[in-house]
Amino acid sequence: MIKGVVHQNRPLISLIVGWELGVQEIVALVDTGFTGELKISPEKAFELGLQTTHTEPVTLADEKTVNMQASLALVSMEGSANVVSVLIAQGIPIIGVSLLRRFGYTLNIDFKYNSLTLQK
């Protein structure tokens, strides 16, 4: 089980992301409106040695579709690792529904106690 927190109304968890230049623990926003796997900033992508390998069409909240730069990275959660698709865009790291599904997690958020858990 992975435990996270709700800080300033944002559900956050830690995960391990790695590629050619290293491995880092990052804190990411859990966004159930994001159907992708992971989004990180260009600065974080540079630190990890991620190279843009393709673009992915992304539909934004206003229904506009834009093409975003994307790459691959290795994500580890509770000792299980998967190569995932990573969008590269400004802002805080975000994990989406596809990442939770790939790892087989159930998400439970308790806003009363500002906590969240991911369970297999």
C-alpha positions as CSV (number, residue, x, y, z in Angstrom):
1,M,0.0,0.0,0.0
2,I,1.2,3.5,-0.8
3,K,0.1,6.3,1.4
4,G,-0.2,9.9,0.3
5,V,-1.6,13.2,1.6
6,V,-4.1,15.8,0.6
7,H,-2.3,19.2,0.8
8,Q,-4.2,22.3,0.0
9,N,-6.9,20.2,-1.5
10,R,-4.4,18.4,-3.8
11,P,-4.0,14.6,-3.5
12,L,-0.3,13.9,-3.7
13,I,1.9,10.7,-3.7
14,S,5.5,9.9,-4.1
15,L,6.8,7.6,-6.9
16,I,10.2,6.7,-8.3
17,V,11.0,7.8,-11.9
18,G,14.2,6.9,-13.7
19,W,16.0,6.9,-17.1
20,E,19.5,7.4,-18.5
21,L,20.8,10.1,-16.2
22,G,19.4,8.8,-12.9
23,V,16.6,8.0,-10.6
24,Q,14.5,10.4,-8.6
25,E,11.7,10.3,-6.1
26,I,9.1,12.8,-7.2
27,V,5.9,14.0,-5.5
28,A,3.0,14.0,-8.0
29,L,-0.6,15.2,-8.1
30,V,-3.1,12.3,-8.5
31,D,-5.5,13.6,-11.2
32,T,-8.4,11.3,-12.1
33,G,-9.3,13.7,-15.0
34,F,-6.0,12.9,-16.6
35,T,-6.3,9.7,-18.6
36,G,-2.6,9.5,-19.4
37,E,0.1,7.9,-17.3
38,L,2.6,10.6,-16.2
39,K,3.3,14.3,-16.9
40,I,6.6,15.9,-15.8
41,S,8.2,19.3,-16.5
42,P,10.8,19.8,-19.1
43,E,13.3,20.6,-16.3
44,K,12.7,17.2,-14.6
45,A,12.8,15.5,-18.0
46,F,16.3,17.0,-18.6
47,E,17.5,16.0,-15.2
48,L,16.5,12.4,-15.9
49,G,17.9,12.4,-19.4
50,L,14.5,11.9,-21.1
51,Q,14.5,12.6,-24.9
52,T,11.4,13.5,-26.7
53,T,10.5,10.3,-28.7
54,H,7.1,11.2,-30.0
55,T,4.1,13.5,-29.6
56,E,0.7,12.6,-28.2
57,P,-2.6,14.3,-28.8
58,V,-4.1,15.5,-25.5
59,T,-7.6,16.8,-25.0
60,L,-7.6,19.6,-22.5
61,A,-10.5,20.5,-20.1
62,D,-11.7,23.1,-22.6
63,E,-12.1,20.3,-25.2
64,K,-9.2,21.6,-27.3
65,T,-6.8,19.0,-28.6
66,V,-3.1,19.8,-28.6
67,N,0.0,17.7,-29.4
68,M,2.4,17.4,-26.4
69,Q,6.0,16.2,-26.5
70,A,6.3,12.7,-24.9
71,S,9.0,10.2,-23.9
72,L,9.4,7.0,-22.0
73,A,10.5,6.5,-18.4
74,L,10.8,3.8,-15.9
75,V,8.4,4.2,-13.0
76,S,8.7,2.1,-9.8
77,M,6.0,1.8,-7.1
78,E,6.3,-0.7,-4.3
79,G,9.1,-2.6,-6.0
80,S,7.2,-3.1,-9.2
81,A,8.5,-1.2,-12.3
82,N,7.0,-0.4,-15.7
83,V,8.1,1.6,-18.7
84,V,5.4,4.3,-19.1
85,S,4.6,7.1,-21.5
86,V,5.5,10.5,-20.1
87,L,4.1,13.8,-21.3
88,I,6.6,16.7,-21.0
89,A,5.0,20.0,-20.2
90,Q,5.3,22.8,-17.6
91,G,3.8,22.4,-14.2
92,I,3.8,20.0,-11.3
93,P,4.2,16.3,-11.9
94,I,0.9,14.5,-12.5
95,I,-0.1,10.9,-12.5
96,G,-3.2,9.8,-14.3
97,V,-5.7,7.0,-14.5
98,S,-3.7,4.9,-17.0
99,L,-0.7,4.8,-14.5
100,L,-2.9,3.6,-11.7
101,R,-4.5,1.0,-14.0
102,R,-1.1,-0.2,-15.3
103,F,0.1,-0.8,-11.7
104,G,-3.3,-2.3,-10.7
105,Y,-4.1,0.2,-7.9
106,T,-7.4,1.2,-6.2
107,L,-7.4,4.8,-5.2
108,N,-9.0,5.9,-1.9
109,I,-9.0,9.6,-0.9
110,D,-10.2,10.7,2.5
111,F,-10.6,14.4,2.4
112,K,-11.8,14.5,6.0
113,Y,-8.4,13.3,7.3
114,N,-6.3,14.6,4.3
115,S,-5.0,11.2,3.3
116,L,-5.0,8.9,0.4
117,T,-4.0,5.3,-0.2
118,L,-3.2,3.3,-3.3
119,Q,-3.9,-0.5,-2.8
120,K,-3.4,-3.4,-5.1
